[in-house]
Each structure stands twice: as C-alpha cells, then as structure tokens.
C-alpha cells in the first residue's frame, strides 16, 4: 500500500481531490482542461512541491491530507525515456502530452511521475474519472504549518 500526500489551504480541503485546480490551470504533467489530482510521495516532498509555487507570506492556514492506494492501481512513467531537460521551467509540452495520454486512455487510477523538485522522489497523479479512484482511501485533513524560516 502506498501513502501519498496533498497539502492545500484548509478552505479547499473538501475539494482537494476533485481535480478542478489542474483542470483550470494544467501542470507539469497535464494540460489545462483535464481533471487530475497531484499528490506527493511524502509530506516533506508535498511541502517542497507547494513552496515552489507560493509567496512565502502565504504559508499559513494549510492542511495535509493523506491518501492510500494499492500499487496495482499505479502506472509509472519510465524516467529513462524522459527528455534530458524534463525538469525545465516552464514545463515541456511533451510532459503534458504524456500525462494527457495516460488520462485519456484511462489506463489506471494513479500515475507515478518523478518530482522536478527532488528528482529521485515521486509524485502521483490521481484520475478522479477512473472507476478505481473510489478505491483510493482519502484521509482526514490535519493542520500543517510551514516553518516560517522558509
């Protein structure tokens, strides 16, 4: 069983797993218009993934939410087949095409992808439209506070 984490503002806790944010904005691994939920392989990585996107004055009022899923529900990106500059910013369109293809194929409820922040760590994309999404156990939110030295 894999436990992954999502950190979000407390006011968004009830909708943290609906995929709406990625649908509106897109991300490194998916294009705008597609619903997906980005989660990280550890609380520490979830924090880092978030920090690269926020102004440090906005680090209050967050919650962490665990989710558990069985490895049989996970597809994986082959890291050896990624372009050498896959970590560049802005993200390469090829990465979105990989994630979009996974979503559109409905191959699995979860896709493991490498973290651009800590490349040896993993993030996971959750497909809320996949029939097995309901088998992902989403835990209760609990308070999360960033160290303000960050």
C-alpha positions as a LaTeX table, in Angstrom:
\begin{tabular}{lrrr}
\hline
Residue & $x$ (\AA) & $y$ (\AA) & $z$ (\AA) \\
\hline
Unk1 & 0.00 & 0.00 & 0.00 \\
Unk2 & 1.32 & 3.44 & $-0.93$ \\
Unk3 & 0.56 & 6.52 & 1.15 \\
Unk4 & 0.81 & 9.83 & $-0.68$ \\
Unk5 & 0.10 & 13.38 & 0.50 \\
Unk6 & $-1.52$ & 16.58 & $-0.66$ \\
Unk7 & $-1.07$ & 19.91 & 1.11 \\
Unk8 & $-3.70$ & 22.55 & 0.45 \\
Unk9 & $-5.22$ & 25.57 & 2.13 \\
Unk10 & $-7.69$ & 24.50 & 4.79 \\
Unk11 & $-10.55$ & 26.27 & 3.00 \\
Unk12 & $-10.02$ & 23.94 & $-0.01$ \\
Unk13 & $-9.79$ & 20.68 & 1.98 \\
Unk14 & $-13.24$ & 19.44 & 0.94 \\
Unk15 & $-12.43$ & 19.83 & $-2.77$ \\
Unk16 & $-8.74$ & 18.88 & $-2.63$ \\
Unk17 & $-9.30$ & 15.65 & $-4.56$ \\
Unk18 & $-11.75$ & 16.79 & $-7.25$ \\
Unk19 & $-9.07$ & 17.63 & $-9.86$ \\
Unk20 & $-10.55$ & 21.07 & $-10.56$ \\
Unk21 & $-7.35$ & 23.08 & $-9.97$ \\
Unk22 & $-5.39$ & 21.09 & $-12.54$ \\
Unk23 & $-8.36$ & 21.22 & $-14.92$ \\
Unk24 & $-8.29$ & 25.01 & $-14.77$ \\
Unk25 & $-4.52$ & 25.59 & $-14.72$ \\
Unk26 & $-2.83$ & 22.45 & $-16.03$ \\
Unk27 & 0.53 & 21.39 & $-14.62$ \\
Unk28 & 3.87 & 19.85 & $-15.49$ \\
Unk29 & 2.26 & 16.52 & $-16.37$ \\
Unk30 & $-1.17$ & 17.53 & $-17.73$ \\
Unk31 & $-2.72$ & 20.20 & $-19.90$ \\
Unk32 & $-5.49$ & 22.59 & $-18.84$ \\
Unk33 & $-8.93$ & 21.10 & $-19.35$ \\
Unk34 & $-8.13$ & 17.70 & $-17.81$ \\
Unk35 & $-9.05$ & 16.85 & $-14.22$ \\
Unk36 & $-6.26$ & 15.22 & $-12.21$ \\
Unk37 & $-5.05$ & 15.42 & $-8.61$ \\
Unk38 & $-1.33$ & 15.89 & $-7.89$ \\
Unk39 & $-0.05$ & 14.25 & $-4.67$ \\
Unk40 & 3.47 & 13.59 & $-3.37$ \\
Unk41 & 5.23 & 10.53 & $-2.00$ \\
Unk42 & 5.97 & 12.19 & 1.36 \\
Unk43 & 4.78 & 15.12 & 3.46 \\
Unk44 & 8.19 & 16.76 & 3.04 \\
Unk45 & 8.00 & 16.50 & $-0.74$ \\
Unk46 & 4.41 & 17.79 & $-0.74$ \\
Unk47 & 5.68 & 20.81 & 1.20 \\
Unk48 & 8.53 & 21.43 & $-1.25$ \\
Unk49 & 6.25 & 20.99 & $-4.25$ \\
Unk50 & 3.99 & 23.64 & $-2.79$ \\
Unk51 & 6.72 & 26.05 & $-1.77$ \\
Unk52 & 7.97 & 26.43 & $-5.31$ \\
Unk53 & 4.57 & 27.90 & $-6.23$ \\
Unk54 & 3.72 & 30.26 & $-3.37$ \\
Unk55 & 4.79 & 33.59 & $-1.96$ \\
Unk56 & 6.32 & 32.95 & 1.48 \\
Unk57 & 3.84 & 35.36 & 3.08 \\
Unk58 & 1.04 & 32.93 & 2.18 \\
Unk59 & 2.26 & 29.95 & 4.21 \\
Unk60 & $-0.44$ & 29.98 & 6.86 \\
Unk61 & $-3.68$ & 28.01 & 7.17 \\
Unk62 & $-2.73$ & 24.82 & 5.33 \\
Unk63 & $-3.77$ & 21.24 & 5.96 \\
Unk64 & $-2.17$ & 17.94 & 4.98 \\
Unk65 & $-4.35$ & 15.12 & 3.69 \\
Unk66 & $-3.14$ & 11.52 & 3.28 \\
Unk67 & $-4.39$ & 9.15 & 0.62 \\
Unk68 & $-3.68$ & 5.44 & 0.34 \\
Unk69 & $-3.76$ & 3.29 & $-2.75$ \\
Unk70 & $-2.61$ & $-0.15$ & $-3.73$ \\
Unk71 & 0.40 & $-0.45$ & $-6.04$ \\
Unk72 & $-1.67$ & $-2.50$ & $-8.51$ \\
Unk73 & $-3.54$ & 0.73 & $-9.36$ \\
Unk74 & $-0.31$ & 2.57 & $-10.30$ \\
Unk75 & 1.15 & 3.10 & $-13.77$ \\
Unk76 & 4.65 & 4.57 & $-13.95$ \\
Unk77 & 6.44 & 6.99 & $-16.25$ \\
Unk78 & 9.68 & 5.45 & $-17.48$ \\
Unk79 & 12.20 & 8.00 & $-16.23$ \\
Unk80 & 14.80 & 6.75 & $-18.73$ \\
Unk81 & 12.60 & 7.85 & $-21.64$ \\
Unk82 & 12.15 & 11.45 & $-20.46$ \\
Unk83 & 13.94 & 14.28 & $-22.30$ \\
Unk84 & 17.17 & 15.35 & $-20.58$ \\
Unk85 & 15.65 & 18.77 & $-19.78$ \\
Unk86 & 12.33 & 17.46 & $-18.40$ \\
Unk87 & 12.81 & 19.48 & $-15.19$ \\
Unk88 & 12.95 & 22.82 & $-17.03$ \\
Unk89 & 10.54 & 25.62 & $-16.24$ \\
Unk90 & 8.14 & 26.19 & $-17.79$ \\
Unk91 & 7.38 & 22.51 & $-18.21$ \\
Unk92 & 7.86 & 20.92 & $-21.60$ \\
Unk93 & 4.69 & 20.28 & $-23.64$ \\
Unk94 & 5.89 & 16.68 & $-24.12$ \\
Unk95 & 5.35 & 16.03 & $-20.41$ \\
Unk96 & 1.78 & 17.26 & $-20.57$ \\
Unk97 & 1.25 & 15.00 & $-23.58$ \\
Unk98 & 2.42 & 12.01 & $-21.51$ \\
Unk99 & 0.02 & 12.83 & $-18.68$ \\
Unk100 & $-2.81$ & 13.70 & $-21.06$ \\
Unk101 & $-2.34$ & 10.38 & $-22.86$ \\
Unk102 & $-2.50$ & 8.49 & $-19.57$ \\
Unk103 & $-5.68$ & 10.32 & $-18.55$ \\
Unk104 & $-7.37$ & 9.90 & $-21.91$ \\
Unk105 & $-6.50$ & 6.19 & $-22.11$ \\
Unk106 & $-7.96$ & 5.57 & $-18.64$ \\
Unk107 & $-5.13$ & 3.10 & $-18.07$ \\
Unk108 & $-5.07$ & 3.37 & $-14.28$ \\
Unk109 & $-6.31$ & 5.44 & $-11.36$ \\
Unk110 & $-2.77$ & 6.55 & $-10.43$ \\
Unk111 & 0.31 & 7.61 & $-12.41$ \\
Unk112 & 3.70 & 7.80 & $-10.69$ \\
Unk113 & 5.89 & 10.62 & $-12.05$ \\
Unk114 & 9.27 & 11.96 & $-10.93$ \\
Unk115 & 9.37 & 15.14 & $-8.89$ \\
Unk116 & 11.00 & 18.07 & $-10.69$ \\
Unk117 & 11.95 & 19.45 & $-7.26$ \\
Unk118 & 13.68 & 16.28 & $-5.95$ \\
Unk119 & 14.15 & 14.06 & $-9.00$ \\
Unk120 & 14.74 & 10.80 & $-7.08$ \\
Unk121 & 11.38 & 11.23 & $-5.32$ \\
Unk122 & 7.94 & 10.57 & $-6.78$ \\
Unk123 & 4.69 & 12.42 & $-7.17$ \\
Unk124 & 1.44 & 10.77 & $-8.14$ \\
Unk125 & $-1.37$ & 11.91 & $-10.39$ \\
Unk126 & $-4.81$ & 10.68 & $-9.37$ \\
Unk127 & $-7.52$ & 10.38 & $-12.01$ \\
Unk128 & $-10.88$ & 11.24 & $-10.38$ \\
Unk129 & $-12.73$ & 10.00 & $-13.50$ \\
Unk130 & $-11.24$ & 6.48 & $-13.32$ \\
Unk131 & $-13.53$ & 3.77 & $-11.86$ \\
Unk132 & $-10.80$ & 2.72 & $-9.38$ \\
Unk133 & $-10.49$ & 6.25 & $-7.98$ \\
Unk134 & $-13.17$ & 5.31 & $-5.45$ \\
Unk135 & $-10.76$ & 2.66 & $-4.10$ \\
Unk136 & $-8.26$ & 5.36 & $-3.11$ \\
Unk137 & $-8.65$ & 5.96 & 0.60 \\
Unk138 & $-8.63$ & 9.68 & 1.31 \\
Unk139 & $-7.91$ & 10.52 & 4.95 \\
Unk140 & $-8.98$ & 13.40 & 7.12 \\
Unk141 & $-7.26$ & 16.79 & 6.83 \\
Unk142 & $-4.98$ & 17.77 & 9.71 \\
Unk143 & $-3.30$ & 21.11 & 10.38 \\
Unk144 & 0.00 & 21.70 & 8.61 \\
Unk145 & 2.25 & 24.62 & 9.38 \\
Unk146 & 5.31 & 25.53 & 7.34 \\
Unk147 & 8.42 & 26.59 & 9.21 \\
Unk148 & 8.32 & 30.36 & 8.66 \\
Unk149 & 12.09 & 30.44 & 8.08 \\
Unk150 & 11.28 & 29.06 & 4.64 \\
\hline
\end{tabular}
